[in-house]
């Protein structure tokens, strides 16, 4: 597992980057372009992705506990099997993402997104 914990990638172009399985705890990706990036299996605890472009990104099986995704673009992304306890998803665009087997109900989010996810991805 590549260790990139506590590193800064603010505003960087990381489109289609393969970061799968990386340790990204507390890494900062604010405003970064990660469209199409592979972050599956990553440890993203307490990482920051504020206003980042995460469209079409893969987060399958990632540990996103306590991470901040405030106002991130997350449409068409894949969050299957993610741990989202305490993740801050306020203001994200993620209605058209895949949330299967992810505990999105334990995340912090706006009521309108919670309503959409409750209908589309009910708690099992």
Secondary structure, 3 states (H helix, E strand, C coil): CCECCCCECCCCECCCCECCCCECCCCECCCCECCCCECCCCECCCCECCCCECCCCECCCCECCCCECCCCECCCCECCCCECCCCECCCCECCCCECCCCCHHHCECCHHHHHHHHHHCCCC
